[in-house]
Amino acid sequence: MLKIQKIRIYGFGKHENITISLHEGVTIFYGLNEAGKTTIQQFILQMLFGFPTRQQVQRKYEPKTSTKYGGQLTIWHPSYGQCTIERVKGKAVGDVTVYLEDGTTGHEELLAKLLYGYSRASFESIFSFSLHELQGIEKMSEEELTHLLLASGTTGIQQLSSLEKKLDKDASELFKKSGKVPLINQKLEHLKKLERTIKQEQDNIQTFEYKLLQLQQLAQRLEGLYSQQKTQQQNWQQLTILKQAMPLMKQQKAFEQMLKSYEHVQFPPEGIRRYEQLKDRLVHETLQIEQLKEQYQALQNKLQLTVDEQTISEMSRLLNKEATWNQVVVKEQNLMDELYLLEQEIEAQFRLLGVQEKTAQDILLEETVSLQQEEQFQRQLSLLEEAEEELKFHLRSLEQVHAELDAVAQQQQQLKQESLSTEEEHILARWPQRKRKLEQLRLGRSQRSKQQQSSVFIFIMLAISVLAFIYGVLEKNMAVIVIGAVMSLFITLYLKFARQAHEAPSKQHSQQIRELEQEENIAQTILLKKQRLEDRWLHVNEQQQEKERQYVKLEYKIQQAELVIEEATLSLQQFLGRYKLEGNVPKTLLPELFMRIRSVQELVAKKKSTCTLLQTIQAEKNELVEQAQRVLKAEYSEQEIFMHLRTALLTLQQEQQMSQQTKEQLASLQTKIQSVQSHIENYESEVTQLFNAANVQSEKVYYEMHEQFEQQQKIKTELQAIQSQLVSLDVDNKQSLIDEEQLTEQLLALEEERGAMQLAIDHCLEQRATLQIQKENLLNDEKYGQLLQQFEQEKSVLQQLIGQWAAKKALTTAIHETLFRLREEKLPHVLTEVNAMFNLLTGGRYDQLLINDEGYFVAHDVSGLRYQMAELSQATKEQAYISLRMALAKTLTASAPFPFIMDDPFVHFDRNRTDKMVQLMKEVGYERQILYFTCHDAMLEHWQKDQIVDVGALANERGVAST
């Protein structure tokens, strides 16, 4: 089977620089939502089939933070062995490179061979499915569900079925038997209309000469009609103008009569507007002056209240001292705190000095602590400290000497243990005799060495004789050969006898010399050891004597130091007795005793001065409190008195300020009253002037006069308008004498004549236009030829459309027969495999999945009942769908051994169905690799740890194996 061994992501979606190693069988990719499971699934598909192009709807997972886009898939192929597929960003689908294990490389062509020619769509239709595909099953009809199951159980049937539907739709768009919208139906109808139009054009060509004669007659008649119409138009215009002027002339006479009755009327310009404005102002000013007088009286009443200026001044003076009051309070509190701290410090100093009784404390405070006394005390104290330090030093030295004596005793004991043994002393005792023997043997060896030096000369002679013999042989000189041979033989015999005479004694002497030399080395070593032990013993004895002398001297010095300490301690006790400090002062305080006594005396003096200052501050504070209470005429606590004082002052100041404001308001109101009174007088004067101009004495008569004046002005305006209209109409006074009834009768008669004339002209024009168009069409129009040409073109287009329709119908029939053949040939093999899987998944409830006579899928249960697919539950439909998918894949094991890729398709299964599905996955996993992506941790319980890949951990790791 084809299996994916390793996934390496350079950059894809949220994953970067990640390597995942996979095992055979089932691999579970687990992670929560947004962990990147779908990203890995899409990475596998896009590495195999290419990145999506712009025209495709699939998402491109380009990384946001990395420039690398792509990765590698390492797969095991049944034919090519181990292969590596690398795809990176490049052309539309990416640049792909395939590496085989024999070193061969290739690109898209080699990848297509590895994938057995499958496209992404064909791969996903069989080997990849998800929850979304299963969710759509619930909404399908019986026919759609059967079609889906057929497509799942037969490879290629889905594409052929889609093509069949498309071709059938295209053919229906070309022609329908009773349709009007298809193209062929439209073309047929259009050809019929063209044929009728061509017949009409043939009839129109034969009427040309008759139409010319009619046009000439119509032209002469129209000329006479236009002349008559012009005369009628002039008469009608004159009568119409006269009719329009008749009402105007009547109105002109009526207005002239009315104008004579208004000759005595006179009125000031804009009199009403001016009068009403003045009237409104008078009303406003009158109301305003009344309000001002009321306000003035209220302020006068309010001003009667008086404010005590002396009390305000006294309160202001006291409040100015509030800062002084606060300072006094703060000083009082600070002095009390300081006094408390001083008392605490004095008590602490007395406790340190060990003086608790009041009498002793008084004596200590009264006693003088001069510098001479302190210097004398310090001398005694220094003497005591020096004596104590000397005693401590001598004691430490004594301990050190005692320790050194113990070390000397240990060295003596060690030397006794390291002394010579009995055997070593025996060796030293006999060594002088053995030494003399060794000297004799060495002398004999020296003599033999001298003899060996004489034998060297003999060896030289032997060499010379051998060389002479060799020279004689080479030169063939017998005399030299004989001499060399004789000498060589003689010397050889001599050496042999001499060696035998000295060889035996020489070996024995050499053995004795070696033994004696060994004894000599041992004796020298023992002598050296004995000498060292004697030297060390002498040195240790000298050290012991020196340390004993030092020990005696140190004991004497310690006695002297103890006497000095006793005398110094007695002197200090007598000195402290003067200050009543016998036995009460800690030894650590003695060096700074006088400083502490002086500090206590200074603290007591400071306490007295603080108490005096506190009394002064308290007297000043009490005086301020008494003054404030007198002003407030009430008693308050010290903490609240200035707050009440401030509140009272603020109240009085507000009253004073309000009194001042009231005076200012009174003056302002007086000025306003005078101003308003002046305005009222002016307005009344202007009203009198208006009445005089209108020659009236009251308001009512003034308004009546205004109405008469308005009527007079209106009549004058109407007369001017009528005169202007008559001038524009150019009406003669003589024409105005005609009776209105006669004028109306003349207009009615003229209107009837004009209407009849216009009808005749319109009829002639319509006839002429129609004949003119027909003539022009007959002379210049090529419509007949164009219609013939268009008719032939439409026939040609119709023949092409008929050919296309026939081709699509033929293809639809062929595809339908192919689908039927695929269903009849391949589907039975799939159904043979699917029954076992469907039986397993449904827990043995259904034993068969088959197709009935109508071509629909039905499920056969163990009791013999058959159920339509629409009657089954959602989960059972999904089980049927999955069974057909896996059965189809099983039949394609040899031709397409791809792995299954599942994206959480079983989340709607219950526990039992999930267990059955897991069991089926394990069985299929022996024959085909399965990659299962899920976010549900319950699915992990069915698989071992090495079969699970934690996708959520990939973000923190550079590489991960299936764990």
Secondary structure, 3 states (H helix, E strand, C coil): CCEEEEEEEEEECCEEEEEEECCCCEEEEECCCCCCHHHHHHHHHHHHHCCCCCCCCCCCCCCCCCCCCEEEEEEEECCCEEEEEEEECCCCCCEEEEEECCCCEECHHHHHHHCCCCCHHHHHHHHEEEHHHHHHHHHCCHHHHHHHHHHHHCCCHHHHHHHHHHHHHHHHHHCCCCCCCCHHHHHHHHHHHHHHHHHHHHHHHHHHHHHHHHHHHHHHHHHHHHHHHHHHHHHHHHHHHHHHHHHHHHHHHHHHHHHHCCCCCCCCCCHHHHHHHHHHHHHHHHHHHHHHHHHHHHHHHHCCCCCCHHHHHHHHHHHHCHHHHHHHHHHHHHHHHHHHHHHHHHHHHHHHHCCCCHHHHHHHHHCCCCHHHHHHHHHHHHHHHHHHHHHHHHHHHHHHHHHHHHHHHHHHHHHHHCCCCHHHHHHHHHHHHHHHHHHHHHHHHHHHHHHHHHHHHHHHHHHHHHHHHHHHHHHCCHHHHHHHHHHHHHHHHHHHHHHHHHHHHHHHHHHHHHHHHHHHHHHHHHHHHHHHHHHHHHHHHHHHHHHHHHHHHHHHHHHHHHHHHHHHHHHHHHHHHCCCCCCCCCHHHHHHHHHHHHHHHHHHHHHHHHHHHHHHHHHHHHHHHHHHHHHHCCCCCCCCHHHHHHHHHHHHHHHHHHHHHHHHHHHHHHHHHHHHHHHHHHHHHHHHHHHHHCCCCCHHHHHHHHHHHHHHHHHHHHHHHHHHHHHHHCCCCCHHHCCHHHHHHHHHHHHHHHHHHHHHHHHHHHHHHHHHHHHHHHHHCCHHHHHHHHHHHHHHHHHHHHHHHHHHHHHHHHHHHHHHHHHHHCHHHHHHHHHHHHHHHCCCCEEEEEECCCCCEEEEECCCCEEEHHHCCHHHHHHHHHHHHHHHHHHCCCCCCCCEEEECCCCCCCHHHHHHHHHHHHHHHCCCCEEEEECCHHHHHHCCHHHEEEHHHHHHCCCEECC
